[in-house]
Amino acid sequence: MEKDKSGFDVLPPPRSALRGISVAFVGPDGAGKTTVVEGILSEWSGSARFVFMGAGIDQANYSLPTSRWLTRRKRKRLANLLEDPSVLPPARLLSEDQQSKISGGSLVKLAGLVNRIAEEWYRASVVGFLKMRGFVVLCDRHFIFEHRLEDSDPKQLLSVRIHNWILRKFYPRPDIVIFLDADAAFLQKRKMEWPVEHLEYQRQTIIGQRPLVGHFVTVDTTQPLPIVLETVATAIVEYSAERYGRKLADAKGD
């Protein structure tokens, strides 16, 4: 996607407590999630709000103080093992030696699990509050799609299984998911720090968890940015109109 001339002509849904919706933008690294969110937000600034819903604390616009402290602690432990300590790679890309440096004892793992769950639910509460105020809430990433929740690997840590079970069974779903998709080899040209295999793993994780949400829209992110933005904006407006129509009909029926 080219980042210039990103405007589009789709008007946002009008603000209303009846119409507040959450939109999750998901996709592998390099798919342009942040670029698309920023493009939509710039045109819909009066009707939309943004919440980062990914694991990266440094990118989060809402986060718990404990999460930032734990991230600094993890980065400090890995400082001598990473070429760039400011960038924490996904856990599955860490070596056994690197993982042993940050794993800690049972109490540390328990504290990390509790904080991770608290962080995710805190941001879900922010999204819920903004929806109650009638905003279109643009979620850059979403925790439901950040992890392979159905993974039955017997080597998986108990803390990971508990965390994934809570996400799968209880975590609030976005109203609509926008899947920014492209071939992994194409994405690797944008995100050269990650191997193609990792990007394809991310793609398959998202595709495999599509049944967990109700409204899922796939958008080809290899298109020019204005086309991607207009496609995404149209999908959001159409969903909002459909949902509002159902709620209005239900209200009249009562």
Salt bridges, closest charged atoms under 4 A:
ASP29 OD2 - HIS198 NE2 3.99
ASP58 OD2 - ARG75 NH2 2.61
GLU119 OE2 - ARG123 NE 2.74
GLU120 OE2 - HIS163 NE2 2.72
ASP140 OD1 - ARG141 NH1 2.69
GLU150 OE2 - ARG168 NE 3.72
ASP175 OD2 - LYS131 NZ 2.91
ASP175 OD2 - ARG243 NH1 3.13
ASP181 OD1 - ARG203 NE 2.72
GLU193 OE2 - LYS191 NZ 3.73
GLU200 OE2 - ARG203 NH1 3.10
GLU242 OE2 - ARG246 NH1 3.21
